[in-house]
């Protein structure tokens, strides 16, 4: 018998989740929310309440993504405080929120594609799909894995928190363009590299801690793939793939 196994009053094996790891995740989520607020402050938030330059798709996407970020912040806090029942109730909302997040990502990608198609041409519009479309696939894959492993807290928590890595790029690239006057594509490229660095650092550190390959390795792989696709955005390789994907929009 394993006498070190800790079980909460709700029957959850809490020894599978390190309080230190949960605290780090909470800090990371707070920093990410701050980054997103900074990144979108001059490109979206400052136009409140009229938002004259924006469409309903922008508001819908913004609300869904912020709702997801807040849920990712609240859930580990509830675990840390031992409020497992409330954690599960809020988690059940993800069955509605996650599909809405995917829908919002699809709609904003569709809007951006047609906008770029009209203003910059087909090659540029298809190239931009290499930035937006993979995030839809990555988010859906990570969320489905989190739900599949919902009865294994250590895996569930890591896959859910992995979805946050997908939001580093959008916030950081806008912050770089707004405050440091990066060119648009340069800001995106830097943000892609930074996301790879952060995901890789977390994956390696967690793998050493648990003495096996961390689930965060998957999002690390996603970030590398995302960077590669972005770097190949104007090549025949991506243009051929992107033209097929474009038919979805």
MIZANU-772003 format. One record per residue (C-alpha): residue number from 1; residue in one letter; x, y, z. Coordinates in nm, 2 decimals. Example, Ala and Ser with C-alpha at 12.3 -4.5 7.8 and 13.67 -1.06 7.14 Angstrom:
% MIZANU-772003
<dolo 1 'A' <1.23 -0.45 0.78>>
<dolo 2 'S' <1.37 -0.11 0.71>>
//
This chain:
% MIZANU-772003
<dolo 1 'X' <0.00 0.00 0.00>>
<dolo 2 'X' <0.12 0.35 -0.09>>
<dolo 3 'X' <0.09 0.55 0.24>>
<dolo 4 'X' <0.21 0.87 0.07>>
<dolo 5 'X' <-0.09 0.89 -0.16>>
<dolo 6 'X' <-0.29 1.20 -0.06>>
<dolo 7 'X' <-0.66 1.21 -0.14>>
<dolo 8 'X' <-0.88 1.51 -0.10>>
<dolo 9 'X' <-1.23 1.49 0.06>>
<dolo 10 'X' <-1.37 1.47 -0.29>>
<dolo 11 'X' <-1.16 1.16 -0.37>>
<dolo 12 'X' <-0.90 1.32 -0.59>>
<dolo 13 'X' <-0.54 1.21 -0.57>>
<dolo 14 'X' <-0.37 1.54 -0.49>>
<dolo 15 'X' <-0.02 1.39 -0.47>>
<dolo 16 'X' <-0.03 1.37 -0.85>>
<dolo 17 'X' <-0.02 1.75 -0.87>>
<dolo 18 'X' <0.26 1.95 -0.70>>
<dolo 19 'X' <0.13 2.27 -0.52>>
<dolo 20 'X' <0.46 2.43 -0.64>>
<dolo 21 'X' <0.37 2.35 -1.00>>
<dolo 22 'X' <0.02 2.49 -0.96>>
<dolo 23 'X' <0.16 2.81 -0.81>>
<dolo 24 'X' <0.40 2.85 -1.10>>
<dolo 25 'X' <0.11 2.80 -1.34>>
<dolo 26 'X' <-0.10 3.06 -1.16>>
<dolo 27 'X' <0.19 3.31 -1.19>>
<dolo 28 'X' <0.23 3.22 -1.55>>
<dolo 29 'X' <-0.14 3.28 -1.62>>
<dolo 30 'X' <-0.13 3.62 -1.45>>
<dolo 31 'X' <0.17 3.72 -1.65>>
<dolo 32 'X' <0.01 3.60 -1.97>>
<dolo 33 'X' <-0.31 3.80 -1.90>>
<dolo 34 'X' <-0.10 4.11 -1.83>>
<dolo 35 'X' <0.08 4.05 -2.16>>
<dolo 36 'X' <-0.24 4.02 -2.35>>
<dolo 37 'X' <-0.38 4.33 -2.20>>
<dolo 38 'X' <-0.06 4.52 -2.29>>
<dolo 39 'X' <-0.06 4.38 -2.64>>
<dolo 40 'X' <-0.42 4.46 -2.72>>
<dolo 41 'X' <-0.45 4.79 -2.52>>
<dolo 42 'X' <-0.36 5.02 -2.81>>
<dolo 43 'X' <-0.50 4.79 -3.09>>
<dolo 44 'X' <-0.83 4.71 -2.93>>
<dolo 45 'X' <-0.90 4.80 -2.57>>
<dolo 46 'X' <-0.84 5.18 -2.60>>
<dolo 47 'X' <-1.13 5.20 -2.85>>
<dolo 48 'X' <-1.38 5.11 -2.57>>
<dolo 49 'X' <-1.68 5.17 -2.57>>
<dolo 50 'X' <-1.75 5.27 -2.93>>
<dolo 51 'X' <-1.51 5.03 -3.11>>
<dolo 52 'X' <-1.59 5.21 -3.43>>
<dolo 53 'X' <-1.32 5.03 -3.63>>
<dolo 54 'X' <-1.42 4.68 -3.53>>
<dolo 55 'X' <-1.67 4.41 -3.63>>
<dolo 56 'X' <-1.88 4.18 -3.41>>
<dolo 57 'X' <-1.63 3.90 -3.49>>
<dolo 58 'X' <-1.36 4.09 -3.31>>
<dolo 59 'X' <-1.57 4.13 -3.00>>
<dolo 60 'X' <-1.68 3.77 -3.00>>
<dolo 61 'X' <-1.32 3.64 -3.04>>
<dolo 62 'X' <-1.19 3.87 -2.77>>
<dolo 63 'X' <-1.46 3.77 -2.52>>
<dolo 64 'X' <-1.41 3.40 -2.58>>
<dolo 65 'X' <-1.03 3.41 -2.55>>
<dolo 66 'X' <-1.05 3.63 -2.24>>
<dolo 67 'X' <-1.31 3.39 -2.09>>
<dolo 68 'X' <-1.07 3.10 -2.16>>
<dolo 69 'X' <-0.78 3.28 -2.00>>
<dolo 70 'X' <-0.98 3.36 -1.69>>
<dolo 71 'X' <-1.09 3.00 -1.66>>
<dolo 72 'X' <-0.73 2.88 -1.68>>
<dolo 73 'X' <-0.64 3.12 -1.40>>
<dolo 74 'X' <-0.93 3.04 -1.17>>
<dolo 75 'X' <-0.91 2.66 -1.20>>
<dolo 76 'X' <-0.56 2.60 -1.06>>
<dolo 77 'X' <-0.64 2.85 -0.78>>
<dolo 78 'X' <-0.94 2.63 -0.68>>
<dolo 79 'X' <-0.73 2.32 -0.69>>
<dolo 80 'X' <-0.47 2.49 -0.47>>
<dolo 81 'X' <-0.74 2.58 -0.22>>
<dolo 82 'X' <-0.89 2.23 -0.23>>
<dolo 83 'X' <-1.22 2.34 -0.38>>
<dolo 84 'X' <-1.24 2.04 -0.61>>
<dolo 85 'X' <-1.62 2.04 -0.64>>
<dolo 86 'X' <-1.63 2.40 -0.76>>
<dolo 87 'X' <-1.34 2.33 -0.99>>
<dolo 88 'X' <-1.54 2.05 -1.15>>
<dolo 89 'X' <-1.85 2.27 -1.19>>
<dolo 90 'X' <-1.65 2.55 -1.36>>
<dolo 91 'X' <-1.47 2.29 -1.56>>
<dolo 92 'X' <-1.80 2.16 -1.70>>
<dolo 93 'X' <-1.85 2.50 -1.85>>
<dolo 94 'X' <-1.55 2.43 -2.08>>
<dolo 95 'X' <-1.77 2.19 -2.27>>
<dolo 96 'X' <-1.95 2.50 -2.40>>
<dolo 97 'X' <-1.67 2.75 -2.38>>
<dolo 98 'X' <-1.41 2.55 -2.57>>
<dolo 99 'X' <-1.62 2.50 -2.88>>
<dolo 100 'X' <-1.70 2.87 -2.87>>
<dolo 101 'X' <-1.33 2.95 -2.85>>
<dolo 102 'X' <-1.27 2.72 -3.16>>
<dolo 103 'X' <-1.56 2.89 -3.34>>
<dolo 104 'X' <-1.42 3.24 -3.26>>
<dolo 105 'X' <-1.08 3.14 -3.38>>
<dolo 106 'X' <-1.23 3.01 -3.71>>
<dolo 107 'X' <-1.44 3.32 -3.76>>
<dolo 108 'X' <-1.15 3.56 -3.69>>
<dolo 109 'X' <-0.92 3.36 -3.92>>
<dolo 110 'X' <-1.19 3.37 -4.19>>
<dolo 111 'X' <-1.22 3.75 -4.15>>
<dolo 112 'X' <-0.85 3.80 -4.16>>
<dolo 113 'X' <-0.81 3.58 -4.47>>
<dolo 114 'X' <-1.07 3.77 -4.67>>
<dolo 115 'X' <-0.94 4.10 -4.55>>
<dolo 116 'X' <-0.58 4.01 -4.66>>
<dolo 117 'X' <-0.71 3.86 -4.98>>
<dolo 118 'X' <-0.87 4.19 -5.07>>
<dolo 119 'X' <-0.59 4.42 -4.95>>
<dolo 120 'X' <-0.27 4.22 -5.01>>
<dolo 121 'X' <-0.36 3.95 -5.26>>
<dolo 122 'X' <-0.38 3.57 -5.26>>
<dolo 123 'X' <-0.02 3.48 -5.17>>
<dolo 124 'X' <-0.02 3.71 -4.87>>
<dolo 125 'X' <-0.36 3.59 -4.75>>
<dolo 126 'X' <-0.26 3.22 -4.78>>
<dolo 127 'X' <0.07 3.30 -4.61>>
<dolo 128 'X' <-0.11 3.45 -4.32>>
<dolo 129 'X' <-0.31 3.13 -4.27>>
<dolo 130 'X' <0.01 2.96 -4.16>>
<dolo 131 'X' <-0.01 3.18 -3.85>>
<dolo 132 'X' <-0.38 3.15 -3.77>>
<dolo 133 'X' <-0.51 2.81 -3.89>>
<dolo 134 'X' <-0.26 2.59 -3.69>>
<dolo 135 'X' <-0.37 2.75 -3.37>>
<dolo 136 'X' <-0.72 2.62 -3.42>>
<dolo 137 'X' <-0.60 2.27 -3.46>>
<dolo 138 'X' <-0.35 2.29 -3.17>>
<dolo 139 'X' <-0.61 2.43 -2.93>>
<dolo 140 'X' <-0.87 2.16 -3.02>>
<dolo 141 'X' <-0.61 1.88 -2.99>>
<dolo 142 'X' <-0.49 2.00 -2.65>>
<dolo 143 'X' <-0.84 2.05 -2.51>>
<dolo 144 'X' <-0.95 1.71 -2.63>>
<dolo 145 'X' <-0.65 1.55 -2.46>>
<dolo 146 'X' <-0.73 1.74 -2.14>>
<dolo 147 'X' <-1.09 1.60 -2.15>>
<dolo 148 'X' <-0.97 1.25 -2.24>>
<dolo 149 'X' <-0.75 1.25 -1.93>>
<dolo 150 'X' <-0.99 1.43 -1.70>>
<dolo 151 'X' <-0.97 1.15 -1.45>>
<dolo 152 'X' <-0.59 1.18 -1.44>>
<dolo 153 'X' <-0.53 1.52 -1.28>>
<dolo 154 'X' <-0.16 1.55 -1.35>>
<dolo 155 'X' <-0.22 1.50 -1.73>>
<dolo 156 'X' <-0.54 1.69 -1.74>>
<dolo 157 'X' <-0.40 2.00 -1.58>>
<dolo 158 'X' <-0.09 2.00 -1.80>>
<dolo 159 'X' <-0.29 1.97 -2.13>>
<dolo 160 'X' <-0.54 2.24 -2.02>>
<dolo 161 'X' <-0.26 2.48 -1.92>>
<dolo 162 'X' <-0.08 2.40 -2.25>>
<dolo 163 'X' <-0.36 2.58 -2.44>>
<dolo 164 'X' <-0.23 2.91 -2.28>>
<dolo 165 'X' <0.10 2.88 -2.47>>
<dolo 166 'X' <-0.10 2.94 -2.79>>
<dolo 167 'X' <-0.18 3.29 -2.67>>
<dolo 168 'X' <0.17 3.41 -2.61>>
<dolo 169 'X' <0.23 3.49 -2.97>>
<dolo 170 'X' <-0.07 3.71 -3.04>>
<dolo 171 'X' <-0.02 3.93 -2.73>>
<dolo 172 'X' <0.36 3.96 -2.76>>
<dolo 173 'X' <0.37 4.03 -3.13>>
<dolo 174 'X' <0.12 4.32 -3.09>>
<dolo 175 'X' <0.31 4.45 -2.79>>
<dolo 176 'X' <0.63 4.45 -3.00>>
<dolo 177 'X' <0.47 4.63 -3.29>>
<dolo 178 'X' <0.29 4.89 -3.07>>
<dolo 179 'X' <0.57 4.98 -2.82>>
<dolo 180 'X' <0.89 4.88 -2.99>>
<dolo 181 'X' <0.79 4.96 -3.35>>
<dolo 182 'X' <0.86 4.61 -3.48>>
<dolo 183 'X' <0.75 4.55 -3.84>>
<dolo 184 'X' <0.44 4.33 -3.84>>
<dolo 185 'X' <0.61 4.01 -3.97>>
<dolo 186 'X' <0.92 4.07 -3.75>>
<dolo 187 'X' <0.71 4.10 -3.44>>
<dolo 188 'X' <0.53 3.77 -3.53>>
<dolo 189 'X' <0.86 3.59 -3.59>>
<dolo 190 'X' <1.01 3.71 -3.26>>
<dolo 191 'X' <0.69 3.61 -3.08>>
<dolo 192 'X' <0.70 3.26 -3.24>>
<dolo 193 'X' <1.06 3.21 -3.13>>
<dolo 194 'X' <0.98 3.33 -2.78>>
<dolo 195 'X' <0.69 3.09 -2.76>>
<dolo 196 'X' <0.91 2.80 -2.86>>
<dolo 197 'X' <1.17 2.90 -2.60>>
<dolo 198 'X' <0.91 2.92 -2.32>>
<dolo 199 'X' <0.74 2.60 -2.41>>
<dolo 200 'X' <1.07 2.42 -2.45>>
<dolo 201 'X' <1.19 2.55 -2.11>>
<dolo 202 'X' <0.87 2.44 -1.94>>
<dolo 203 'X' <0.88 2.10 -2.11>>
<dolo 204 'X' <1.24 2.03 -2.02>>
<dolo 205 'X' <1.20 2.15 -1.66>>
<dolo 206 'X' <0.89 1.94 -1.60>>
<dolo 207 'X' <1.04 1.63 -1.76>>
<dolo 208 'X' <1.33 1.65 -1.52>>
<dolo 209 'X' <1.10 1.70 -1.23>>
<dolo 210 'X' <0.87 1.41 -1.31>>
<dolo 211 'X' <1.16 1.19 -1.45>>
<dolo 212 'X' <0.98 1.12 -1.77>>
<dolo 213 'X' <0.87 1.30 -2.08>>
<dolo 214 'X' <0.64 1.58 -1.98>>
<dolo 215 'X' <0.30 1.63 -2.15>>
<dolo 216 'X' <0.42 1.99 -2.21>>
<dolo 217 'X' <0.65 1.84 -2.47>>
<dolo 218 'X' <0.35 1.81 -2.70>>
<dolo 219 'X' <0.28 2.19 -2.70>>
<dolo 220 'X' <0.66 2.24 -2.74>>
<dolo 221 'X' <0.63 2.04 -3.06>>
<dolo 222 'X' <0.33 2.24 -3.17>>
<dolo 223 'X' <0.52 2.56 -3.12>>
<dolo 224 'X' <0.81 2.43 -3.32>>
<dolo 225 'X' <0.58 2.32 -3.60>>
<dolo 226 'X' <0.40 2.66 -3.59>>
<dolo 227 'X' <0.73 2.84 -3.63>>
<dolo 228 'X' <0.84 2.62 -3.92>>
<dolo 229 'X' <0.51 2.68 -4.10>>
<dolo 230 'X' <0.53 3.05 -4.04>>
<dolo 231 'X' <0.89 3.06 -4.18>>
<dolo 232 'X' <0.77 2.86 -4.49>>
<dolo 233 'X' <0.46 3.08 -4.54>>
<dolo 234 'X' <0.57 3.22 -4.88>>
<dolo 235 'X' <0.72 2.89 -5.02>>
<dolo 236 'X' <0.55 2.67 -5.27>>
<dolo 237 'X' <0.53 2.40 -4.99>>
<dolo 238 'X' <0.30 2.61 -4.77>>
<dolo 239 'X' <0.12 2.79 -5.05>>
<dolo 240 'X' <0.00 2.45 -5.19>>
<dolo 241 'X' <-0.12 2.34 -4.84>>
<dolo 242 'X' <-0.26 2.69 -4.77>>
<dolo 243 'X' <-0.47 2.70 -5.09>>
<dolo 244 'X' <-0.64 2.38 -4.98>>
<dolo 245 'X' <-0.70 2.51 -4.63>>
<dolo 246 'X' <-0.83 2.84 -4.78>>
<dolo 247 'X' <-1.13 2.65 -4.92>>
<dolo 248 'X' <-1.25 2.61 -4.56>>
<dolo 249 'X' <-1.29 2.99 -4.54>>
//
